[in-house]
């Protein structure tokens, strides 16, 4: 945009053209491994306190290594903000958990309070995370209201149970739309034009896949079980082994289904999302490659007892960025960061109280 | 000497290329367009702490942002002037430091889960007042009553004799009578079993009492084991430990997706089972010690375990099962008692 000059009252453009821009992730597994291992050790030795700094450094590494059109993303959160959110979360979740154990009746009341609090926490968290993300020194923002969050994340999902989950795809669509439509980049809004059709298709596809997998594993188990029962009847380790294998199959199941749903929905959502007068998007997630990515990740994690974590994270980031396309409008106007004005008007103190991500991770 | 950088203006997505240099403790920013040129005292700058291989970022107090290649002389000088956490960046890029951290990671993880969390859980458990733990007992018993536990169908005399033994145990161990309460209950669900609740409630099932009808000392051994759980506050500790471990797992593996999350859930279960087995061993130890202090033979404990093993029809030692269960295996428990 270096060469773009703001045109105050340019004639309305009829046909905007969008050009795909280079989108790269430059992070390296080896390099991130070093950052990660130092972070984890320091986090443990400080009994978790350092993890706030660790999170900032990790996020900065990933954001700043993501480059769009020659400019890097930035993660702006300060460690103390993260620490504050974590302390609240530990007190809240830990207290809630203990209350449930020691006084189940009071715990029930607390659960209800928690349910009321949830939408506020969801919105505060999304707002915080968006505001801490910037690109070209312009911040993202989230404008969703707790009331809408309550409808979309609590009331409708619960209601869908009573419709035998027939409404669920529609609810999932509403959730996605709520998130995207309330996201801002500076003074520009994201917009989606999505309908429930694809969500119902994705639901049917996942149900089909589930049935297919159940049939396949059912037959496999019957064969192995039939042979196994004879051969290992006296072996005590067999029952433990069976438990582990069953769990492995369950994980496999879960990954396949998740990969199928995600590849369909993400591509659809990106195709139909637009950042007003600024950008359009596309996504090329594939069921097979996504499932392979996730299964090989888990295998690597298990085989290395977790030490492959940095590698899996860098790999996933690479996959995500390489399969995301961002097209930027040819005659783009400078985007204005609106948050700067607001926070200065509100006063830092007040804004900071609400700028919190109550989360453990 | 000057380096090139990229200047992002405050509050807008516009940017321009600039040249930067440091002279007389001031950062000079020069650009082709005048509005980008600045001269700022070094101590007025906010330099973002360095990270390996990332550009040096400087926040100016008017809200604009400057990006300079991290390997340039200017960047080095800026980091020096701002004392920005250079130690961390050094650790993160030093081969030997990272190697040391890699070796330290499993050790520190072991330390956290085997020493820090149990100690903290013990401290929390000791802070819980008796009234709270009694309250837990009442709520649990109410929940169990008529669902899992029904009134005993044993002969009144047999029940009385067990209660009598129980009272005797308590007085021999000089434990306060009002802090402990024994219930004998019929339970299809538990079979031959006994359990203790945090507030001092001990439940013995009909099946268990019948199993040891001819060997009261063995039943005493089991009741002592349950008293051991209460005295050493095991239930409270396991509750607080499970909070600790789930917080720890969420903390370190919380951002894993999908099935990796399930994987960390498994790790959590394994860890909690380990805590549980440790406590069973402690309670066994307590029972064996107190048996001799009340003048009974530790053989009674061995007898109790042998009969329980038979009644449950458990096979001999199973290597993998160990990690999946909440109790140590009978063979091990018997072996410990005979030592």
Contacts between the chains, C-beta under 8 A, distances in Angstrom:
chain1	res1	chain2	res2	distance
A	1	B	13	6.0
A	1	B	14	6.0
A	1	B	15	6.8
A	2	B	14	7.8
A	2	B	15	6.2
A	2	B	16	5.7
A	2	B	17	7.1
A	4	B	14	7.5
A	26	B	53	8.0
A	28	B	53	7.6
A	31	B	52	5.8
A	31	B	53	5.9
A	31	B	93	8.0
A	33	B	98	7.4
A	34	B	52	7.2
A	34	B	92	5.1
A	34	B	93	6.5
A	34	B	98	4.2
A	35	B	51	7.1
A	35	B	52	6.8
A	35	B	92	4.6
A	37	B	98	5.7
A	37	B	101	4.4
A	37	B	102	5.3
A	37	B	105	6.1
A	38	B	88	7.3
A	38	B	91	4.9
A	38	B	92	5.1
A	38	B	97	6.9
A	38	B	98	6.5
A	38	B	101	5.1
A	40	B	101	7.8
A	40	B	105	5.9
A	40	B	252	6.7
A	41	B	101	4.5
A	41	B	104	5.1
A	41	B	105	5.5
A	41	B	108	5.8
A	43	B	251	7.6
A	43	B	252	7.3
A	44	B	105	7.7
A	44	B	108	4.3
A	44	B	109	6.3
A	44	B	111	7.6
A	44	B	112	5.3
A	45	B	108	6.0
A	47	B	112	7.9
A	47	B	116	6.8
A	48	B	248	7.8
A	48	B	251	5.7
A	51	B	251	6.1
A	51	B	252	7.9
A	53	B	88	7.8
A	57	B	51	6.1
A	57	B	88	7.3
A	57	B	92	7.9
A	60	B	48	7.8
A	60	B	51	5.8
A	60	B	54	7.2
A	61	B	51	5.8
A	61	B	54	7.1
A	64	B	51	7.3
A	64	B	54	4.9
A	64	B	55	7.4
A	65	B	53	8.0
A	65	B	54	7.3
A	71	B	15	7.4
A	72	B	55	7.4
A	72	B	67	7.6
A	74	B	57	7.3
A	74	B	65	7.8
A	90	B	247	6.3
A	93	B	247	7.4
A	94	B	243	5.5
A	94	B	247	6.4
A	97	B	243	5.1
A	97	B	246	7.5
A	98	B	239	7.2
A	98	B	240	7.2
A	98	B	243	6.1
A	101	B	136	7.7
A	101	B	239	4.7
A	102	B	128	7.3
A	102	B	132	5.8
A	102	B	133	8.0
A	102	B	135	7.4
A	102	B	136	5.6
A	102	B	239	7.4
A	103	B	132	7.6
A	103	B	135	6.6
A	103	B	136	7.6
A	103	B	139	7.4
A	104	B	139	5.7
A	104	B	143	7.8
A	105	B	139	7.1
A	135	B	13	7.7
A	136	B	8	5.9
A	136	B	13	4.3
A	136	B	14	7.9
A	136	B	15	6.2
A	137	B	8	3.5
A	137	B	9	7.0
A	137	B	10	7.2
A	137	B	11	7.9
A	137	B	12	7.5
A	137	B	13	7.0
A	137	B	15	7.3
A	137	B	63	8.0
A	137	B	64	6.9
A	137	B	65	4.8
A	138	B	11	7.8
A	138	B	12	6.8
A	138	B	13	4.7
A	186	B	12	7.9
A	186	B	13	6.7
A	234	B	315	7.9
A	236	B	315	5.2
A	236	B	316	7.6
A	236	B	317	7.5
A	236	B	318	3.0
A	236	B	319	7.5
A	236	B	320	7.7
A	236	B	321	5.9
A	237	B	318	6.1
A	237	B	319	5.8
A	237	B	320	4.5
A	237	B	321	7.2
A	239	B	318	7.8
A	239	B	321	6.9
A	240	B	318	7.0
A	240	B	320	3.5
A	240	B	321	5.0
A	240	B	323	7.8
A	240	B	324	5.7
A	241	B	320	6.7
A	243	B	324	6.6
A	247	B	262	7.8
A	247	B	266	6.9
A	250	B	262	7.6
A	251	B	259	4.2
A	251	B	262	5.8
A	251	B	263	7.1
A	252	B	259	8.0
A	254	B	258	6.4
A	254	B	259	5.2
A	254	B	262	7.0
A	255	B	258	6.2
A	255	B	259	5.1
A	258	B	258	5.2
A	258	B	259	7.9
A	294	B	257	7.6
A	294	B	258	6.5
A	294	B	259	7.1
A	297	B	260	7.0
A	298	B	259	5.5
A	298	B	260	5.7
A	298	B	263	6.4
A	301	B	256	7.9
A	301	B	260	6.1
A	301	B	263	6.8
A	302	B	263	6.8
A	305	B	106	7.9
A	306	B	253	7.6
A	307	B	102	7.6
A	307	B	105	8.0
A	309	B	256	7.9
A	334	B	12	5.0
A	334	B	13	5.2
A	334	B	14	4.9
A	335	B	12	6.9
A	335	B	13	4.2
A	336	B	11	6.2
A	336	B	12	5.6
A	336	B	13	7.9
A	337	B	10	7.8
A	337	B	11	4.4
A	337	B	12	6.5
A	337	B	13	7.8
A	340	B	10	6.7
A	340	B	11	4.6
A	340	B	63	5.9
A	341	B	11	7.4
A	360	B	247	7.0
A	360	B	250	4.5
A	360	B	251	5.8
A	360	B	254	5.4
A	361	B	250	6.6
A	361	B	251	7.4
A	361	B	254	3.3
A	361	B	255	4.5
